[in-house]
């Protein structure tokens, strides 16, 4: 019985890479992953923080994505840390 050659995870991922002729598919897949991750993060925030902090962090997350400025969200995290230390 001959063994089927095994492929590494890296080789497997490379074989699934999107060709330059399919940018729409690439954008669709990346968008789905990013949106799913953002939804999971927002759900986590609402589970782990009190309501006022969760609402603030959610607004900052959306605003950071909209404006392309991560510092807004980071400031919210810093503020939440300080609030929990008191």
Secondary structure, 3 states (H helix, E strand, C coil): CCCCCCCCHHHHHHHCCCCCCCHHHHHHHHHHHHHHHHHHHHHHHHHHCCHHHHHHHHHHHHHHHHHCCCHHHHHHHHHHHHHHHC
